[in-house]
Amino acid sequence: MAAQGGIVDGVRVDLRRLHETWMELLFPRQLGAEDSVLGKWTPNSRGGWLKYRAWAALGALIVALLYPLAVVGYFVRFQAVRFDGTAARLGVLGAVGISVVLWGALAVLARVRFSAEGFVAVTGAAVVATVAAALAVLASQRGGRALSVLVAYPVGMTAVFLPPIVAALYSPAVAEAVFPRSETIAIWILDNLLTVGDVNEYLRTQYDLQGLAYVGMWVGISVPAGWLLGSLVALADVVRPTA
């Protein structure tokens, strides 16, 4: 019961902080002002109260929609903090070293198993992924929250996705594991996310998902997916800031 009460209290604090953050977009002294000397600001006119309450009601609806995303952000942030801690210990050179070892091994395998063209393609993808990993660490350590969201997360995801997708173009075994799942994801995105303005129909008629289109698809997924994950972490930081 005590643990359940702690969870309920934590949720209540989160919701209040998120709603107060929303209120502070238009009104002063809303966030954490109840315990201050001046207290929370309130309007002193009827028109002001109507505006205040309307904004508060709209905020309650938005908070109800955003809070589940903030909970997801807590989990993503926990994983990101672990990664950032590892990256901080290793530094940029350490992150580059790990990327070189990991994707270098893939390039060596490509040299043995793939054609000369496949080896060159996988090696190029490994180089790009290594540079992307270094940029992700730099953006995360040297930049603020905005740079982390806009650069570190999407670039980091590109560093993870790119070499295996390129390897799948030249390896039937890798292709069997990667391409069917990629097609399933592509169909879901087209049917659920790109229906506005018949974008899905345009893509279906103009492009075939084969060859380099898989690479373009995953690079295209990495950027908005990275922005989404970074935004969830930023939302979690707003609701429940870390020390």
Buried (B, 14 or more C-beta within 10 A) or exposed (E): EEEEEEEEEEEEEBBBBBBBBBBBEEBEBBBEBEEEEEEBBEEEEEEEEEBBEEBBEEBEEEBEEBBEBBBBBBEBBEEBEEBBEEBEEBEBEBBBBBBBEBBBEBBEBBBEBBEEEBBBBBBBBBBBBBBBBBBBBBBBBEBEEEBBBBBBBBBBBBBBBBBBBBBBBBBEEBBEEBBEEBBEEBEEBBEEEBEEEEEBEEBBEEEEBEEEBBBEBBBEBBBEBBBBBBBBBBBBBBBBEEE
